Amino acid sequence: MTVRNEKGATKTGKASLILFCATLAAIFLATSTLSTAVLAEEKKGSDKQGKFLFRSKCKECHWPEEEGGDVTPMTFTQAQWKSFFDRYKHKRKKDVWHDVFTKEELVHIKTYLINHASDSEQPETCG
């Protein structure tokens, strides 16, 4: 709240300061709550299970001489792997997501591939 004195000058009252601080606190609380909710939506899988699933299921097609070509965690960056899974598309075999993997298995594979992508702290070839 702005108050004018008898000379026409404005001064900020204690009520304005309290209102301003309360507004900032509300905005901060709403933002942090929203951020937490968004982060909680993305499930974190098991790196170990993801590696096992990638080797046992993905590598059936993703070897150098196979139909899918050679694909390893280091084939893409973390952002590229995230985008791949967010699009939920497999280029050549579109049904592979539903026919071969459960949603839980895909979360594990995604975790493994992102954790060991070319720009990660621990890149891995998974040969």
VEXROFI-609757 format. One record per atom (N, C-alpha, C, CB): residue in one letter; atom name; x, y, z. Coordinates in steps of 0.2 Angstrom, whole numbers. Each point is the difference from the previous one (the first is absolute). Glycine has a CB too. Layout:
! VEXROFI-609757
NODE   res   atom       x       y       z
NODE     A     CA       X       Y       Z
...
This chain:
! VEXROFI-609757
NODE   res   atom       x       y       z
NODE     M      N       4      -6       0
NODE     M     CA      -4       6       0
NODE     M      C       4       6       0
NODE     M     CB      -9      -6       6
NODE     T      N       8      11     -10
NODE     T     CA       4       6      -1
NODE     T      C      -4       6       4
NODE     T     CB       6      -4     -11
NODE     V      N      -3       7      15
NODE     V     CA      -3       6       3
NODE     V      C       3       6      -2
NODE     V     CB      -2      -7      10
NODE     R      N      -2      12     -11
NODE     R     CA       3       7      -2
NODE     R      C       0       5       6
NODE     R     CB      -4      -2     -12
NODE     N      N       9       5      13
NODE     N     CA       0       5       6
NODE     N      C      -3       7      -2
NODE     N     CB      10      -6       5
NODE     E      N     -10      11      -1
NODE     E     CA      -3       6      -2
NODE     E      C       3       4      -5
NODE     E     CB      -4       0      11
NODE     K      N      11      -2     -13
NODE     K     CA       3       3      -5
NODE     K      C      -1      -3      -7
NODE     K     CB       9       4       9
NODE     G      N     -12     -10      -9
NODE     G     CA      -1      -4      -6
NODE     G      C       5      -5      -1
NODE     G     CB      -5      10      -5
NODE     A      N      10     -11       9
NODE     A     CA       5      -5      -1
NODE     A      C      -3      -6       2
NODE     A     CB       9       8       2
NODE     T      N      -7     -14      -5
NODE     T     CA      -2      -6       2
NODE     T      C       5      -4       5
NODE     T     CB      -6      -1     -11
NODE     K      N       3      -3      15
NODE     K     CA       4      -4       5
NODE     K      C      -3      -7       0
NODE     K     CB       4      11       7
NODE     T      N       0     -15      -6
NODE     T     CA      -2      -7       1
NODE     T      C      -1      -2       7
NODE     T     CB       6      -3     -11
NODE     G      N     -12       1      12
NODE     G     CA      -2      -2       7
NODE     G      C       2      -7       2
NODE     G     CB      -9       8      -1
NODE     K      N       9      -9       7
NODE     K     CA       1      -7       3
NODE     K      C      -4      -5      -3
NODE     K     CB       4       5      11
NODE     A      N     -11      -3     -12
NODE     A     CA      -5      -5      -3
NODE     A      C       3      -2      -7
NODE     A     CB     -10       5       7
NODE     S      N      12       0     -11
NODE     S     CA       2      -2      -7
NODE     S      C       6      -5       0
NODE     S     CB      -4      12      -4
NODE     L      N       9     -11       9
NODE     L     CA       6      -4       0
NODE     L      C      -3      -7       2
NODE     L     CB       7      10       4
NODE     I      N     -11     -11       1
NODE     I     CA      -3      -6       2
NODE     I      C      -3      -4      -6
NODE     I     CB      -2       5      12
NODE     L      N      -3      -1     -15
NODE     L     CA      -3      -3      -6
NODE     L      C       5      -2      -6
NODE     L     CB     -10       8       3
NODE     F      N      15      -4      -4
NODE     F     CA       5      -2      -5
NODE     F      C       3      -6       2
NODE     F     CB       2      12      -3
NODE     C      N       1     -13       9
NODE     C     CA       3      -6       3
NODE     C      C      -5      -6      -1
NODE     C     CB       8       7       8
NODE     A      N     -14      -6      -6
NODE     A     CA      -5      -6       0
NODE     A      C      -1      -2      -7
NODE     A     CB      -5       5      10
NODE     T      N       5       0     -15
NODE     T     CA      -1      -2      -7
NODE     T      C       6      -4      -2
NODE     T     CB      -7      10      -2
NODE     L      N      13      -7       3
NODE     L     CA       6      -4      -2
NODE     L      C       0      -7       3
NODE     L     CB       6      11      -1
NODE     A      N      -7     -12       7
NODE     A     CA       0      -6       4
NODE     A      C      -5      -5      -4
NODE     A     CB       3       5      11
NODE     A      N      -9      -2     -13
NODE     A     CA      -5      -4      -3
NODE     A      C       2      -3      -7
NODE     A     CB      -9       6       6
NODE     I      N      12      -1      -9
NODE     I     CA       3      -2      -7
NODE     I      C       5      -5       1
NODE     I     CB      -2      11      -5
NODE     F      N       7     -10       9
NODE     F     CA       5      -5       1
NODE     F      C      -3      -7       2
NODE     F     CB       8       9       4
NODE     L      N     -12      -9       1
NODE     L     CA      -3      -6       2
NODE     L      C      -4      -4      -6
NODE     L     CB      -1       5      12
NODE     A      N      -3      -1     -16
NODE     A     CA      -3      -3      -6
NODE     A      C       5      -3      -5
NODE     A     CB     -10       8       2
NODE     T      N      15      -4      -3
NODE     T     CA       5      -2      -5
NODE     T      C       4      -7       2
NODE     T     CB       1      12      -3
NODE     S      N       1     -12      10
NODE     S     CA       3      -6       2
NODE     S      C      -4      -6       0
NODE     S     CB       7       8       7
NODE     T      N     -14      -7      -5
NODE     T     CA      -4      -5       0
NODE     T      C      -1      -3      -7
NODE     T     CB      -6       5      10
NODE     L      N       5      -1     -15
NODE     L     CA      -1      -2      -7
NODE     L      C       6      -3      -2
NODE     L     CB      -8       9      -2
NODE     S      N      14      -7       3
NODE     S     CA       6      -3      -2
NODE     S      C       1      -7       3
NODE     S     CB       5      11      -1
NODE     T      N      -7     -12       7
NODE     T     CA       1      -6       4
NODE     T      C      -5      -5      -4
NODE     T     CB       3       5      11
NODE     A      N      -9      -3     -12
NODE     A     CA      -5      -4      -3
NODE     A      C       2      -2      -7
NODE     A     CB      -9       5       6
NODE     V      N      12      -1     -10
NODE     V     CA       2      -2      -7
NODE     V      C       6      -5       1
NODE     V     CB      -3      12      -5
NODE     L      N       8     -11       9
NODE     L     CA       5      -4       1
NODE     L      C      -2      -7       2
NODE     L     CB       8      10       3
NODE     A      N     -13     -10       1
NODE     A     CA      -2      -6       3
NODE     A      C      -4      -5      -5
NODE     A     CB      -1       6      11
NODE     E      N      -1      -2     -17
NODE     E     CA      -3      -4      -5
NODE     E      C       4      -4      -4
NODE     E     CB      -8       9      -1
NODE     E      N      15      -7       0
NODE     E     CA       4      -4      -3
NODE     E      C       3      -5       4
NODE     E     CB       3      10      -7
NODE     K      N      -4     -17       6
NODE     K     CA       2      -5       4
NODE     K      C       7      -2      -2
NODE     K     CB     -11      -4       0
NODE     K      N      15       2       5
NODE     K     CA       7      -2       0
NODE     K      C       0      -7       0
NODE     K     CB       4      11       6
NODE     G      N      -1     -14     -11
NODE     G     CA       1      -7       0
NODE     G      C       6      -3       3
NODE     G     CB      -7       0     -10
NODE     S      N       8      -6       9
NODE     S     CA       6      -3       3
NODE     S      C       6      -1      -6
NODE     S     CB      -7      -6       9
NODE     D      N      12       9      -7
NODE     D     CA       6       0      -5
NODE     D      C       2      -7      -2
NODE     D     CB       4      11       5
NODE     K      N      -4     -15       0
NODE     K     CA       2      -7       0
NODE     K      C      -5      -4      -5
NODE     K     CB       6       0      12
NODE     Q      N     -12       1     -10
NODE     Q     CA      -6      -4      -4
NODE     Q      C       0       3      -7
NODE     Q     CB      -6      -2      11
NODE     G      N       7       8     -12
NODE     G     CA       0       3      -6
NODE     G      C       6      -3      -5
NODE     G     CB      -5      11       5
NODE     K      N      11     -11      -2
NODE     K     CA       5      -3      -4
NODE     K      C      -1      -8      -2
NODE     K     CB       8       8       7
NODE     F      N     -11     -11      -2
NODE     F     CA      -2      -7      -2
NODE     F      C      -5      -1      -5
NODE     F     CB       2      -3      12
NODE     L      N      -7       8     -12
NODE     L     CA      -6       0      -5
NODE     L      C       3       2      -7
NODE     L     CB      -8       2       9
NODE     F      N      12       3      -8
NODE     F     CA       3       3      -7
NODE     F      C       4      -6      -3
NODE     F     CB       1      12       5
NODE     R      N       3     -15      -1
NODE     R     CA       5      -6      -3
NODE     R      C      -5      -6      -2
NODE     R     CB      10       4       7
NODE     S      N     -15      -5      -4
NODE     S     CA      -4      -6      -1
NODE     S      C      -5       1      -5
NODE     S     CB       2      -4      11
NODE     K      N      -5      10     -12
NODE     K     CA      -5       1      -5
NODE     K      C       2       5      -5
NODE     K     CB      -8      -2       9
NODE     C      N      11       7      -8
NODE     C     CA       1       5      -5
NODE     C      C       6      -2      -5
NODE     C     CB      -4       9       8
NODE     K      N       9     -12      -5
NODE     K     CA       6      -3      -4
NODE     K      C      -2      -5      -4
NODE     K     CB       7       3       9
NODE     E      N     -13      -6      -9
NODE     E     CA      -2      -5      -5
NODE     E      C       0       3      -7
NODE     E     CB      -7      -6       9
NODE     C      N       5      12      -9
NODE     C     CA       0       3      -7
NODE     C      C       5       6      -1
NODE     C     CB     -12      -2       0
NODE     H      N      15       4       6
NODE     H     CA       5       5      -1
NODE     H      C       7      -2       1
NODE     H     CB      -9       7       5
NODE     W      N      11     -11     -10
NODE     W     CA       7      -2      -1
NODE     W      C       2       3      -6
NODE     W     CB      -1     -11       7
NODE     P      N       8      12      -9
NODE     P     CA       2       2      -6
NODE     P      C      -3      -3      -6
NODE     P     CB      11       3       6
NODE     E      N     -11     -10      -6
NODE     E     CA      -3      -3      -6
NODE     E      C      -7      -1       0
NODE     E     CB      11      -6      -1
NODE     E      N     -15       8       6
NODE     E     CA      -7      -1       1
NODE     E      C      -4       5      -3
NODE     E     CB       2      -6      10
NODE     E      N      -8       5     -11
NODE     E     CA      -5       5      -3
NODE     E      C       0       7       3
NODE     E     CB      -7     -10      -2
NODE     G      N       8      10       9
NODE     G     CA      -1       7       3
NODE     G      C       7       3       0
NODE     G     CB      -9      -4       7
NODE     G      N      14       1      -9
NODE     G     CA       7       4       0
NODE     G      C       2       0       7
NODE     G     CB      -3       7      -9
NODE     D      N      10      -5      10
NODE     D     CA       3       0       7
NODE     D      C      -2       6       4
NODE     D     CB      10      -6      -5
NODE     V      N     -14       4      10
NODE     V     CA      -2       5       5
NODE     V      C       3      -1       7
NODE     V     CB     -11       2      -7
NODE     T      N      14       3      10
NODE     T     CA       2      -1       7
NODE     T      C      -2       6       4
NODE     T     CB      10      -7      -4
NODE     P      N      -9       7      10
NODE     P     CA      -2       7       4
NODE     P      C       4       6      -3
NODE     P     CB      -3      -7      10
NODE     M      N       9       6     -12
NODE     M     CA       4       5      -3
NODE     M      C      -2       3      -7
NODE     M     CB       9      -5       7
NODE     T      N     -14       1     -10
NODE     T     CA      -2       2      -6
NODE     T      C      -3       7       0
NODE     T     CB      -2     -12      -3
NODE     F      N      -1      14       8
NODE     F     CA      -4       7       1
NODE     F      C       2       3       6
NODE     F     CB      -9      -4      -6
NODE     T      N       8      11       7
NODE     T     CA       1       4       6
NODE     T      C      -6      -2       5
NODE     T     CB       6       9      -7
NODE     Q      N      -6      -6      13
NODE     Q     CA      -5      -1       4
NODE     Q      C      -7       3      -2
NODE     Q     CB       9       0       9
NODE     A      N      -8       6     -12
NODE     A     CA      -6       4      -3
NODE     A      C      -3      -4      -5
NODE     A     CB       5      11       3
NODE     Q      N      -1     -14      -8
NODE     Q     CA      -3      -4      -5
NODE     Q      C      -3      -6       2
NODE     Q     CB       9       4      -7
NODE     W      N      -7      -8      12
NODE     W     CA      -3      -5       3
NODE     W      C      -7       2       3
NODE     W     CB      11      -6       2
NODE     K      N     -11      11       2
NODE     K     CA      -6       2       3
NODE     K      C      -5       2      -5
NODE     K     CB       6       5       9
NODE     S      N      -4      -2     -15
NODE     S     CA      -5       2      -5
NODE     S      C      -2      -7      -3
NODE     S     CB       6      11      -2
NODE     F      N      -2     -15       1
NODE     F     CA      -2      -7      -3
NODE     F      C      -5      -3       4
NODE     F     CB      11      -2      -5
NODE     F      N     -11       2      11
NODE     F     CA      -5      -4       4
NODE     F      C      -6       5       1
NODE     F     CB       9      -6       6
NODE     D      N      -8      12      -6
NODE     D     CA      -6       5       1
NODE     D      C      -4      -1      -6
NODE     D     CB       7       8       7
NODE     R      N      -4      -8     -13
NODE     R     CA      -4      -1      -6
NODE     R      C      -4      -7       0
NODE     R     CB       8       8      -6
NODE     Y      N      -5     -13       9
NODE     Y     CA      -3      -6       1
NODE     Y      C       0      -4      -7
NODE     Y     CB      -7       4      10
NODE     K      N      12      -3     -14
NODE     K     CA       0      -3      -7
NODE     K      C       6      -4      -1
NODE     K     CB      -7      10      -4
NODE     H      N       6     -15       1
NODE     H     CA       6      -4      -3
NODE     H      C      -1       0      -7
NODE     H     CB       1      -8      10
NODE     K      N       4      11     -14
NODE     K     CA       0       1      -7
NODE     K      C      -3      -6      -4
NODE     K     CB       9       9       1
NODE     R      N      -5     -14      -1
NODE     R     CA      -1      -6      -4
NODE     R      C      -6      -5       2
NODE     R     CB      12       1      -3
NODE     K      N     -12      -2       9
NODE     K     CA      -5      -5       3
NODE     K      C      -4       4       5
NODE     K     CB       8     -10      -2
NODE     K      N     -13      13      -1
NODE     K     CA      -4       4       5
NODE     K      C      -4      -4       5
NODE     K     CB      -1       8     -10
NODE     D      N       0     -14       9
NODE     D     CA      -4      -4       5
NODE     D      C       5      -3       6
NODE     D     CB      -8      -3      -9
NODE     V      N      14       4       8
NODE     V     CA       5      -2       5
NODE     V      C      -1       2       7
NODE     V     CB       8      -1      -9
NODE     W      N     -11       7      10
NODE     W     CA      -1       3       6
NODE     W      C      -5      -4       4
NODE     W     CB       3      11      -4
NODE     H      N      -8     -13       0
NODE     H     CA      -6      -4       3
NODE     H      C       1      -7       0
NODE     H     CB      -7       9      -3
NODE     D      N      10     -12      -2
NODE     D     CA       1      -7      -1
NODE     D      C       5      -3       4
NODE     D     CB      -5       1     -11
NODE     V      N      11       3      12
NODE     V     CA       6      -3       3
NODE     V      C       1       2       8
NODE     V     CB       5       0     -12
NODE     F      N      -7       6      13
NODE     F     CA       1       3       7
NODE     F      C      -6       2       4
NODE     F     CB      11       4      -5
NODE     T      N     -10      -4      11
NODE     T     CA      -5       3       4
NODE     T      C       2       7       2
NODE     T     CB      -3     -12       5
NODE     K      N      -2      16      -3
NODE     K     CA       2       7       2
NODE     K      C       5       0       5
NODE     K     CB     -11       4      -3
NODE     E      N      11      -8       8
NODE     E     CA       5      -1       5
NODE     E      C       7      -1      -3
NODE     E     CB      -8      -4       8
NODE     E      N       8      -1     -13
NODE     E     CA       7      -2      -3
NODE     E      C       3       6      -4
NODE     E     CB      -4     -12       0
NODE     L      N      -1      16      -3
NODE     L     CA       2       6      -4
NODE     L      C       3       5       5
NODE     L     CB      -8      -2      -9
NODE     V      N       6       3      15
NODE     V     CA       2       5       5
NODE     V      C       7      -2       2
NODE     V     CB     -11       2       4
NODE     H      N      13      -9      -3
NODE     H     CA       6      -2       1
NODE     H      C       5       1      -5
NODE     H     CB      -5      -9       7
NODE     I      N       3       7     -13
NODE     I     CA       4       1      -6
NODE     I      C       2       7      -1
NODE     I     CB      -5     -10      -6
NODE     K      N       0      15       6
NODE     K     CA       1       7       0
NODE     K      C       5       2       5
NODE     K     CB     -11       2      -4
NODE     T      N      11      -4      10
NODE     T     CA       4       2       5
NODE     T      C       7      -2      -1
NODE     T     CB      -9      -1       8
NODE     Y      N      10      -5     -11
NODE     Y     CA       7      -3      -1
NODE     Y      C       3       4      -6
NODE     Y     CB      -4     -11       4
NODE     L      N       0      12      -9
NODE     L     CA       3       4      -6
NODE     L      C       2       7       1
NODE     L     CB      -7      -7      -7
NODE     I      N       2      10      11
NODE     I     CA       2       7       2
NODE     I      C       6       1       5
NODE     I     CB     -12       3      -2
NODE     N      N      12      -8       6
NODE     N     CA       6       0       5
NODE     N      C       7      -1      -3
NODE     N     CB      -8      -4       9
NODE     H      N       8       1     -15
NODE     H     CA       6      -2      -3
NODE     H      C       0       2      -7
NODE     H     CB       0     -10       7
NODE     A      N      -3      16      -9
NODE     A     CA       0       3      -6
NODE     A      C       7       3      -2
NODE     A     CB     -12       2       1
NODE     S      N      13       0      -7
NODE     S     CA       7       3      -2
NODE     S      C       2       6       5
NODE     S     CB      -2      -4     -12
NODE     D      N      -3       8      14
NODE     D     CA       2       6       4
NODE     D      C      -1      -1       7
NODE     D     CB      -3       7      -9
NODE     S      N       2     -13      12
NODE     S     CA      -1      -2       7
NODE     S      C       7       0       3
NODE     S     CB     -11      -7      -2
NODE     E      N      10       6       9
NODE     E     CA       6      -1       4
NODE     E      C       3      -6      -1
NODE     E     CB      -4       8       8
NODE     Q      N       0     -13     -10
NODE     Q     CA       3      -7      -1
NODE     Q      C      -2      -3      -6
NODE     Q     CB       0      -2      12
NODE     P      N       2       4     -18
NODE     P     CA      -2      -2      -7
NODE     P      C       2      -8       0
NODE     P     CB       2      11      -5
NODE     E      N      -6     -15       2
NODE     E     CA       1      -7      -1
NODE     E      C      -2      -2      -7
NODE     E     CB      -2      -1      13
NODE     T      N       5      -4     -15
NODE     T     CA      -1      -3      -7
NODE     T      C      -5      -5       0
NODE     T     CB      11       3      -3
NODE     C      N     -11      -7       9
NODE     C     CA      -5      -6       0
NODE     C      C       1      -5      -5
NODE     C     CB      -8       7       6
NODE     G      N      14      -9      -7
NODE     G     CA       2      -5      -6
NODE     G      C      -3      -7       1
NODE     G     CB      10       7      -2
